[in-house]
Amino acid sequence: MAIQNRKREIPGTILFDGEQARKGYALNKMCYSFNLAKNRAAFKRDPEAYYEKFHLTETQRKAMRSGNVLEMLAAGGNAYYLAKFAGIYGLDMQDIGAQQTGMSKEAFKARLVKAGE
Protein backbone atom coordinates (compact mmCIF):
# COMPACT_ATOMS: atom_id res chain seq x y z
CA MET A 1 0.00 0.00 0.00
CA ALA A 2 1.42 3.36 -1.03
CA ILE A 3 1.63 6.09 1.56
CA GLN A 4 -0.15 9.21 0.41
CA ASN A 5 1.77 12.41 0.88
CA ARG A 6 -1.15 14.79 1.39
CA LYS A 7 -1.08 17.71 3.72
CA ARG A 8 -3.92 17.69 6.21
CA GLU A 9 -6.05 20.84 5.99
CA ILE A 10 -7.67 22.23 9.12
CA PRO A 11 -9.40 25.55 8.33
CA GLY A 12 -7.88 28.43 10.27
CA THR A 13 -5.04 26.27 11.59
CA ILE A 14 -1.39 26.04 10.66
CA LEU A 15 -0.47 22.38 10.93
CA PHE A 16 2.93 21.95 12.60
CA ASP A 17 4.42 19.22 10.46
CA GLY A 18 7.92 18.37 9.30
CA GLU A 19 7.96 21.22 6.80
CA GLN A 20 6.94 23.75 9.45
CA ALA A 21 9.46 22.26 11.89
CA ARG A 22 12.29 22.77 9.39
CA LYS A 23 11.07 26.26 8.54
CA GLY A 24 10.83 27.27 12.20
CA TYR A 25 13.93 25.54 13.56
CA ALA A 26 15.86 28.74 14.33
CA LEU A 27 12.81 30.48 15.80
CA ASN A 28 11.94 27.54 18.04
CA LYS A 29 15.56 27.06 19.08
CA MET A 30 15.68 30.72 20.10
CA CYS A 31 12.43 30.42 22.09
CA TYR A 32 13.72 27.27 23.81
CA SER A 33 16.74 29.26 24.98
CA PHE A 34 14.36 31.37 27.09
CA ASN A 35 14.29 28.56 29.63
CA LEU A 36 17.34 30.29 31.11
CA ALA A 37 16.91 33.61 32.90
CA LYS A 38 20.20 34.95 31.49
CA ASN A 39 18.89 34.41 27.95
CA ARG A 40 15.60 36.13 28.70
CA ALA A 41 17.58 39.09 30.05
CA ALA A 42 19.84 39.15 26.97
CA PHE A 43 16.81 39.13 24.71
CA LYS A 44 15.16 41.99 26.60
CA ARG A 45 18.39 44.02 26.42
CA ASP A 46 18.75 43.67 22.64
CA PRO A 47 16.15 41.65 20.74
CA GLU A 48 17.73 42.40 17.36
CA ALA A 49 21.09 41.00 18.45
CA TYR A 50 19.31 37.95 19.82
CA TYR A 51 17.52 37.40 16.49
CA GLU A 52 20.87 37.62 14.74
CA LYS A 53 22.48 35.17 17.17
CA PHE A 54 19.90 32.54 16.18
CA HIS A 55 19.88 33.46 12.45
CA LEU A 56 16.17 34.20 12.26
CA THR A 57 14.81 35.00 8.83
CA GLU A 58 13.38 38.45 8.20
CA THR A 59 9.88 36.94 8.23
CA GLN A 60 10.55 35.44 11.67
CA ARG A 61 12.01 38.70 12.95
CA LYS A 62 8.99 40.64 11.71
CA ALA A 63 6.66 38.16 13.41
CA MET A 64 8.57 38.42 16.69
CA ARG A 65 8.59 42.22 16.55
CA SER A 66 4.82 42.26 15.99
CA GLY A 67 4.07 39.99 18.95
CA ASN A 68 1.41 38.37 16.76
CA VAL A 69 1.23 34.66 17.53
CA LEU A 70 -0.44 33.81 14.20
CA GLU A 71 2.48 35.41 12.32
CA MET A 72 4.93 33.48 14.51
CA LEU A 73 3.11 30.20 13.79
CA ALA A 74 3.12 30.95 10.06
CA ALA A 75 6.87 31.57 10.31
CA GLY A 76 7.33 28.03 11.66
CA GLY A 77 6.85 28.65 15.35
CA ASN A 78 5.55 25.89 17.58
CA ALA A 79 3.01 27.06 20.18
CA TYR A 80 4.85 25.37 23.04
CA TYR A 81 8.16 27.03 22.19
CA LEU A 82 6.39 30.34 21.60
CA ALA A 83 5.04 30.07 25.15
CA LYS A 84 8.65 30.51 26.32
CA PHE A 85 8.75 33.83 24.47
CA ALA A 86 5.31 34.85 25.72
CA GLY A 87 6.42 34.17 29.29
CA ILE A 88 8.93 37.00 29.04
CA TYR A 89 5.96 39.34 28.82
CA GLY A 90 3.87 37.59 31.47
CA LEU A 91 1.64 35.81 28.94
CA ASP A 92 0.58 32.17 29.09
CA MET A 93 -0.89 29.50 26.80
CA GLN A 94 -4.37 30.92 27.30
CA ASP A 95 -3.15 34.26 25.96
CA ILE A 96 -1.71 32.44 22.94
CA GLY A 97 -4.94 30.48 22.44
CA ALA A 98 -6.96 33.67 22.64
CA GLN A 99 -4.80 35.28 19.94
CA GLN A 100 -5.07 32.19 17.74
CA THR A 101 -8.86 32.21 17.93
CA GLY A 102 -9.31 35.98 17.80
CA MET A 103 -11.05 35.94 21.17
CA SER A 104 -10.43 37.79 24.39
CA LYS A 105 -8.61 35.75 27.02
CA GLU A 106 -11.76 35.68 29.16
CA ALA A 107 -13.87 34.37 26.26
CA PHE A 108 -11.22 31.78 25.43
CA LYS A 109 -11.10 30.58 29.04
CA ALA A 110 -14.91 30.33 29.12
CA ARG A 111 -14.78 28.29 25.91
CA LEU A 112 -12.29 25.90 27.51
CA VAL A 113 -14.45 25.49 30.60
CA LYS A 114 -17.54 24.84 28.49
CA ALA A 115 -15.65 22.27 26.38
CA GLY A 116 -14.71 20.44 29.57
CA GLU A 117 -18.30 20.08 30.79
N, C-alpha and C positions, 0 to 999 in steps of 0.2 A: 504494500500500500504506500503510495507516494504521500509525502508530507506536503501539505499546502502551505505556501508562504504568503498568507494573506494577513494584512494588518487589521486588527480588531478595531472597529469604529464604535466609540461611545460618544454620542452627541454632547458637546460642551466639555469634553474631557481630553486631556493630553495623556495618552497611554505611555507610561514609563517602561519602554522596552529596551532591547539591546541598542538600537539606533539612538534613542534618547540618552541612554547611559554613556555611550561613546561621546555624543555631542556635549553632554554636561559634565564630563569627567573633571575638568579643571574647576568648574564652578562648585561641584559637590565636594571636591577635595578641599577647596578653600573653606567652605562652610563647615566641614568636619574639623578643620583646624581650630574652630571656635570652641571646641571642648576645653581648651586651655585658656585661662584668664589672661595670660600674657599675650596671646594672639588676639583676643577680643580687644585688648587695650591698644595693640599695634594697629588694628584695623580702624579703631575709633580715631587714633591720632592722624592716620593718613590712608584713607580708603583707596585712593588711586595707586599708591605704592603697593598696597596689599593686592589689588587687582593685578598689577604688573608681576608681582612675585609669583602668582599662580597662573600667569599667562592666560587670563580671561580674554575671550574674544570681545570685540566692540559691542556686539549684541548682548553678551552677558553683562558687560560693564553698564550698559544703558539700563538693562533690567534691574540691576542692583541699585543703581542711582535712583531709579524711579520708586523703589520699594514696592512695586507691583508684583505680587506673587504669580499672577497669570503670565506675565512677561518672563519671570524667572523660570517657571515650568516650561514655557515654550523654548527657552534657551537651553533646556536640558536639565534643569534643576529637579531634584527629587524632594518631595515635600518634607521628608524626615530630616534631610540635610539642611533644607531651608529653614527648618525650625531652629537650628543652631544659630543662624543669622538673625532670625526674628527675636530670639532670646536676648540679643544684645540690646534691643529696644523695648524689652519687657513684654513682648508679644508671645502668644502660645499657639498651639495647633488649632484652637478654636478661632483665633484671629485669622489664621491662614485659611481655614475652612470657610469662614465668613467671606473673605476676599474672593475665594474660588467660586462661591455661589452667588456673589453679588448681594449678600444679605448683611444686615447688621450682626454684630456678635451676639446680641441678645436673641435675635430671631433665629440665628443658627443654633444656639444652645437650646432654644425651645424646640426646634426641629429634631435635635438629637434626643431630647427627653421623650418627645412624642413617638419617635421611631423605636425607642426602647420599651414602650408600653405593651 
